Amino acid sequence: MTRAFVFPGQGAQTIGMGKALAEAYPAAKAVFDEVDEALGESLSSLIWEGEIETLTLTQNAQPALMATSLAAMRALEAEGFAVTDAAFVAGHSLGEYSALAAAGAISVADTARLLRTRGEAMQKAVPVGVGAMAALLGLDFATVKDVAEEAAQGEVCQAANDNDPGQVVVSGHKDAVERAVEIAKEKGAKRAVLLPVSAPFHCALMGPAADVMAEALDDVEINVPAVPLVANVRASAVTDPALIRALLVEQVTGSVRWRESVAYMAAEGVTEMWEIGAGKALSGMVRRIEKSIACSAVGTPEDIAKLKG
């Protein structure tokens, strides 16, 4: 079996995630300690005992999900699995940072600080209430691009996340996104719903956040990853540190091409994907994109025990 490790994005967060891993594996606990130290606060206390509303704030959710993913990766390593067992790593939006940290391209401490900066910058880029995102279900990507263009009417409306064959997310100005919801329904969408997000991610309105990330990434060492990264904005494999740096900036305003990324890995011979960290959202998407790929969630000691067989 040719394997890929994939890492979840925002929305997968839950109170208590990663706690069982930290209790069962010292190497997993060490990741949470390292993230706490890098941020100068006890993010682990928030993850394990805090309020979900606080954890869901973008600047908290992003480093918290990365910490949980890296804790799961360290637990796998403790059981004899290695990142180099995979042909590729990939992550959905912030999950791309988790993938790079897992592959040794960016240190865990630097990744935590970058994601705190990214979360804060994305939140500040657009005043609350000005932007919105909506999931359009049952339309393909090309149709949604047309919907977004028709809805824009001089405002920003972009196809932001191409998640799977029947789920595309649009992002932009609130009025434009609301128009897109109505147009999508007229074009036969099964459902078109506004998402409970605090900012319009992955569209041109995130330009100020991209500028912040360009500056932040300039100060961080990026190494060649141990295995190639399938980048969100390219939907193909990259290993060059300078290109990775540029694509992480582009990713802030660019579309997450998840459907194409999974299809690319399948075409390259991947038959198995392990979702490393919180939740099972990516596994569901992968099954809808490529039924031949076997998916496993790796977020608890029990999950790892199953993989050991």
Residue, then its C-alpha position, 0 to 999 in steps of 0.5 A: m500500500t502506498r500511503a499519504f498522511v493528511f492533516p485537518g484544518q479549522g473546524a475539527q477542534t474539540i475540547g479534550m482533543g489530544k489529551a489521551l495521546a498526551e497521557a499515553y505517550p510522553a513524546a505526544k505530551a512533549v509537543f503540547d509542552e513545546v507549543d505552550e512554551a513557544l506561545g508563552e501560555s498554556l494553550s494545552s489547558l484551553i484545549w483540554e479544559g477550556e471553553i469551546e468558544t475560546l478554542t474556536l477563535t481562529q488564533n487559538a484553533q490554528p495552533a491547537l489543531m497543529a499541536t494535536s496533529l503533531a502529538a498524534m504523529r509523535a505517538l505514531e513514531a513511538e510505535g515504530f511508524a515514521v513520516t517517511d512511511a508516507a509518499f506524501v504529506a498534505g493538509h487542509s488550509l492550516g493543516e498544511y503547516s501541520a504537514l510541514a512540521a510533521a515532515g520536519a520542514i518547520s520546527v514545532a515551535d516556529t509552526a505554533r508561532l506562525l499559526r498564532t500570527r496567521g490566525e490573528a492576521m486573518q481575523k484582523a484583515v476583515p472587520v467582523g460582519v463584513g465578510a462571510m463564507a458559504a458551503l454550496l453542496g451538489l454543484d461542481f467546482a466549475t459551476v461554483k466559479d460561475v456562481a461566484e463571478e455572477a454574485a460578485q457584482g463589484e465585490v469579492c466572491q471567490a470559490a475558496n475551498d474545493n473540498d470534494p465533488g459535491q462541496v465547494v465553499v465560497s468566500g468574500h463580502k457578506d452581501a456577495v456570498e449571500r447572493a451566491v447562496e441564492i444563485a446556487k439554489e437557482k442552479g440546482a444546489k442541494r444545499a447552500v448554507l452560510l458557515p459559522v466562521s469569523a472571517p472570509f478565508h481564502c479570498a482576496l479580502m485576506g490580502p492584509a493577512a498575506d502581507v503579514m504572513a510574508e513578513a513572518l515567514d521571512d524570519v523562519e527557517i524552512n528545510v526540505p521536507a522529509v517527504p514531498l508536500v502536496a500544496n493546497v494552491r498547486a495540488s501537486a508535490v513540492t519540496d523546495p523551501a523557497l517555493i514552499r515559503a511562497l506558496l504558504v503566502e499565496q495560500v492565504t488568499g488562494s483556493v484550497r484545491w483539496r479535491e485536486s490534491v487527493a486526485y493527484m495523490a491517487a494518480e501517483g499511486v496512493t491507496e491509503m490515507w491516514e488523517i493525523g489529528a482531530g476528527k474525520a472530516l478529511s476522511g469523508m472528503v477523501r472517500r467522496i473524491e476517490k473511493s479506492i483510497a482506504c482512510s484511517a483516522v489517527g487521533t487517539p491511542e485506540d486508533i493507533a492500536k488498530l493500525k498496529g493490528 
